[in-house]
Amino acid sequence: MNTFFNLMATEPARAFYGLKHIEMANEHLAIETLLLSDSLFRSNDIKQRKKYVNLVESIKEQGANVLIFSSMHPSGEQLSLLSGIAAILKFPLHELEDEDMSDSDDADENNESNKK
């Protein structure tokens, strides 16, 4: 988590959070490390859980690291404040950095109102 927060301060184009930004970074094969809260896998919504499982599998297939944080640990709590999902990128994606990736369905479903 420290690396992620350091990148947010120094190289924000390499530190993304929120489902839409992570999905776009994944499409660009840019993810070096995925940071994920375990609470996303405990959702009552099976469709939502499946979405995160598929995303993790896709990212692992590309050789990226996947770190799952306990929502009971302070680092997991910090991650939950950032929508529960974040990524450290291999290279900057300036074109996506300032895009508003929120869409009302996902924002409501995933509590992702704070997009980068």
C-alpha positions in Angstrom: 0.0 0.0 0.0 2.9 2.4 0.8 4.2 2.0 -2.8 0.7 2.8 -4.2 0.3 6.0 -2.0 3.9 7.1 -2.9 3.0 6.8 -6.6 -0.2 8.7 -6.1 1.9 11.5 -4.8 4.8 11.4 -7.2 3.5 9.6 -10.4 -0.3 9.6 -10.3 -0.5 8.3 -13.9 0.9 5.0 -12.5 -1.5 4.7 -9.5 -5.1 4.0 -10.5 -8.1 3.1 -8.3 -11.8 2.3 -9.0 -13.1 -0.5 -11.1 -13.5 1.3 -14.4 -9.9 2.7 -14.3 -8.6 -0.8 -13.4 -10.5 -2.4 -16.2 -9.1 0.1 -18.7 -5.6 -0.3 -17.4 -6.0 -4.1 -17.7 -7.1 -3.6 -21.3 -3.8 -1.8 -21.9 -1.9 -4.6 -20.2 -0.5 -2.0 -17.9 -1.0 -3.5 -14.4 2.0 -4.5 -12.5 0.3 -5.1 -9.1 -3.4 -5.3 -8.3 -4.5 -4.3 -4.8 -7.8 -5.7 -3.8 -9.9 -5.7 -0.7 -11.2 -9.2 0.4 -14.6 -7.6 1.0 -15.2 -7.4 -2.7 -15.3 -11.2 -2.8 -17.8 -11.3 0.1 -20.4 -9.3 -1.7 -24.0 -10.7 -1.6 -24.2 -9.9 -5.3 -23.0 -13.0 -7.1 -22.6 -11.0 -10.4 -20.3 -8.5 -8.7 -18.2 -11.2 -7.1 -17.9 -13.0 -10.5 -16.8 -9.7 -12.1 -13.9 -9.3 -9.6 -12.9 -13.0 -9.9 -12.7 -12.7 -13.7 -10.7 -9.5 -13.4 -8.2 -11.1 -11.0 -7.8 -14.1 -13.3 -7.3 -11.9 -16.3 -4.7 -9.8 -14.5 -2.9 -13.0 -13.2 -2.8 -14.4 -16.7 -0.8 -11.3 -17.8 1.8 -12.1 -15.1 0.9 -9.3 -12.8 1.0 -9.6 -9.0 -2.4 -9.7 -7.1 -2.4 -8.7 -3.5 -5.6 -9.2 -1.5 -5.9 -7.2 1.7 -8.1 -8.1 4.7 -10.7 -5.5 5.3 -10.0 -6.1 9.0 -6.5 -4.8 8.7 -5.6 -1.0 8.5 -4.2 -1.3 5.0 -7.4 -3.1 3.9 -9.4 -0.3 5.5 -7.4 2.3 3.6 -7.9 0.4 0.3 -11.7 0.2 1.0 -11.7 4.0 1.2 -10.4 4.0 -2.4 -13.3 1.7 -3.7 -11.5 -1.5 -2.6 -9.5 -1.9 -5.8 -6.4 -0.2 -6.9 -3.4 -0.9 -9.1 0.2 0.0 -9.6 0.9 0.3 -13.3 4.0 -0.8 -15.2 3.9 2.5 -17.2 1.9 5.7 -17.0 -1.4 5.9 -18.7 -1.8 9.7 -18.9 -4.7 9.5 -21.4 -6.8 7.6 -18.8 -5.6 9.5 -15.7 -8.1 12.3 -15.9 -11.0 10.5 -17.5 -14.2 10.2 -15.5 -14.8 6.5 -15.5 -17.8 6.5 -13.3 -21.1 5.3 -14.5 -24.2 5.5 -12.3 -24.9 1.7 -12.3 -21.4 0.7 -11.2 -21.1 3.7 -8.8 -24.3 2.7 -7.1 -23.5 -1.0 -7.2 -19.9 -0.8 -6.1 -19.9 2.4 -4.0 -17.4 4.0 -6.5 -18.4 7.6 -6.5 -14.8 8.9 -5.9 -13.0 8.3 -9.2 -9.6 9.6 -10.1 
